């Protein structure tokens, strides 16, 4: 079973070496890494060229959703996953765990556990909650993106990532996939998500909150779920305000 790890890059040299190493050292036999670059001018392309494992490079794709879709289009694996340039696979058996789970459960998609790296040696294990479609619709994204893997055929059936979204394209995809079938949740740690100030969600909290609100209210089923969604969004807005991540103009736009 070939697994294609899609990695989107743009001037990612500061992070990419760790990402490449985490993929290149996997114990799973059949895998590839598909890089989709948005026009890097730093050492990103040189690092990709030196990667010791099977790689595919797609260049000059504009927009994150478009880049992730292009990566799947270029992939040859039956299974695809997206691990961005600033994230990493967690341990050398991450892909082997994914392959074993697909063989065992015969599922269309799954997600595992993810660690959060806040820098300065602070790494926290943040177990993903058990699957709950209603919680996903009303309380927001509970699915850790870099720990998700799915059959390429299912990704194509779903229509892929919505290129009109700037921030919550992954959440939107999980909501649409949930209509097709529920995922399997595995206990293995699959990826490490690295937090940093250059991350999109850190820089554009208002955009993320606005898209989050639109998606929750669109997918909520009935008046009760919409009420739960609004209450949860109100709490999230308050949290962002207290943390200084949301200014008044962003909140108004959200």
N, C-alpha and C positions, 0 to 999 in steps of 0.2 A: 504494500500500500504506500504509494508516494504521497508525501505531504509537502505542500508548497507554502513556504513562509513568505508572505508579502511584506516588504519593508519600504515605506515611503520616506524619501529623503529630500532635503534641501538645505545645503550648507550645514550638514550634520556631523562634520568631522570631530567635533568635541565629544560626541556621544557614540559614534558609529562603531568604533573599534570594539567596544564591549559587546555591542549587539551582534556583530559578526562572529566574535569568538563564541558567544553563547549558542549560536546556531551551528557553527562549524564543528563543534566538539560533541554534537549529539550522538548518542549510541544507536539511535534508529538508523537503519541502513539506507533506506530509500527516501531522500528528501532533496529539496532544492530551495534556494532563496531567490525570490524575485524582487529586485530593486526597482522602484519607480521614482525617478528623480525629477524635481521641478525646476532644474536649471541651476545647479550648484556651481559656485565660483571658488569654493575653498577646496580642501583636500578630499572631499567626499568621494568623488569618482575615482581618485587614486586608491583609496582604501578599498572600494568595491573591486577594482581591478586586481588587487592583491589577495582577495579572499581565496582560501584554499579549498573550498568546496564548490559544488555545482551551483552556478548563479545564472540569472537572466537579468538583463538591464533594459529598462524602458526609459527613455529620456524625454524631457521637456513636456511633461504633463502638468497642466495648471489646475490647482484646486485639489484639496485633500480627498473629497469624495470621488472625483474623477480619477485621481491617482490610485485609490484603492480598487476601484472598478477595473482600471487598466491592468493592475497587477494580477487580478483573477483571470482576466482575458488572456494574459500571457502565460499563465501557469499551466503546467502539465500534470499536476497532482490531482488525484481523486479527492483529496482533502485539502482545504485552504484555510489559512489563518492570517491575521494581520498583526504584526509586531513592529511598531514604528521604530524609527532609528534611535530614539532616546529610551526605549524599553529593551528588555532582554528576556530570553527564555530562562526559566529557573531550574538549573541543574541539568545534567547531561541526559537524563531519562525523560525529559518533558515530552518529546515527540513520541517516544516509545509508549508512554502512558496513554497518549492520545490514540495511537494506532490500536493498542490493546482494547481500549474502551469502544472504539468503533466496531472492532471485530466481535466483541462480547455482546454489545447491545443492539447493533444494527441500526443505530439512530441516524437521524439526518443532521443533527447538530448537538454540540455539547459545550459545556464550559467547566473549567477547573478553578483552582484557587490561585490567588494572586498576592504577591508581596508588594508593599509600598516602600519605596526608597526616597526618603526626604533629604538625603545628603548628610554629610558629616558623620557617616557611619550609622545613622538612625534608619533602621529597616524594621518595618512592622508587618507581621502576618495578618492579613485581613480576610478571614474566611468569607467566601461568598455565601449569601443566605440560600436556603432551600428554594427551589423553584416555586414561584407563586405568581400566576399570570395576573391576578387581580392586583397584587402589590406592584407588579411592573407597570400596570396601566395607571395606577393612582398615586404611587409614592415615588416614582422615578426609576432611573436605571439601576438595577441590582446586578447587572451582568458585567463582569470585568473584561473589557474588550480584548486585551492581549492574551487572555486565557481562553478565548473562544475559538473553536474549530468547527468547520461544517463541510458537508459534501459540496463540491464545486457545482454539481447539478442543482442542488437546493438553492445555492446563492444565485445562480442564473434564473431559476424559476421565480425567485422572490423579486427579481428586478434589480438587485444590488443596492448600493448606497444612493440616496437621493442627493443629486448634485446641487439642489437649491438650498440645502442646509449647510451651515458653516461650522456647527459645533456638535449638534445632537444627531448626526447621521447614523451613528452606531445604535443609539437608543431607538430611533425610528425603525431600523432594520430588525432589531430584536422584537419589537411590537408586531411587525409584519410576519416575521418567521413564526411567532407564537400562534398565529392564525393557522399556519400550515401544520405545525406539530410542536409538542413540548420538547425541550432539550433534556439531555441527561446531564446531571451535575456530578462530577467526580471529585474525590477528596485530594487528589494529587495537586501539588503546587506546580503550575505550568509557566508562569511568567512573573516578572518583576516590573512594576510600573514606577517610573522615576518622576518625581515632582520637581519642577523648577520654574523660575519666574518667566522663562520664555515660552512655557506651555500655553496653548491657546486658551484653555479654560481659566488659567490664572490671569491672562491679559484681558479677556473679553467675557467677564462674568455676566454682564447684562445681556449679551447676545445669547449665551447659553441658557440663561433663565427664561428669556423670551421664547426660544425654540422649545425648551422643556415644557413650558406652559401650553403652547400650541399643541404639542403632541399628546400630552396627558389628557387634555380636554377633548381632543379629536378621537382618541381611542377609548375613553371612559364609556362604560356601558350603564346608562341610566342616571337618574338624578343623584342617587346616593354616591355612586363612584365619582361623579363630577364634584360633589361637595367634598369628598375625601381628598380629591386631587387639589382643589382650591386651598383647603386648609394646609395641606402638606407644602404647597408652593408658597403660601404666606410664611410658614415657618422657615423655609429655605431662604426667602428674601430677607427676613429678619437676621438670620445667621450671617448672611453675606454682608449686610449692613454693619453688624457689630464687628465683623472681621476687617472692615474697611475695604472690601473687595467690590462694593457696589455703590456708585455715586447716585445722587438724586436723579440725574438725567437718564442714567441707564435704567434705574428702577421704573421711571416713567415710561420709557420705551418698552420695557419688559411687560 
